[in-house]
Amino acid sequence: MPLIQIKGVGGYLTLEQKQDMIRKVTDAVLSVEGEGLRNVTWVTIEDVQPGAWGVGGNPVTDEDLRVLARQTASG
């Protein structure tokens, strides 16, 4: 029974984006493990309070992620 746990900065993704992520991650895992496990594949998404998540010793907020996503998308 696959259990996929995802943690992310709270406030960054909408409910719809999280639901899309659940579908896509499930599909990716089952492409390796086998479609027969779909009904027993669990995906959880846990929000970590903005600022309580850090990278390289620096706290990260949902706004930091939005800025980074815009920079990456624009080139």
C-alpha angles and dihedrals in degrees: 000000000000117000116191117190120193125186124192143160109284118243094029102093125047121228089256091053091050091051090050089050091051091053095046096045090048090051091049094050093046091050085068104029099039137266092255089077095060094104092053099041113112125197122186127184117201122193117218115205111261109260092024089086120074140187123194091355093306125111115241126212133190089256090054088056092049091053091048092048091051091049092049093046094050096052 
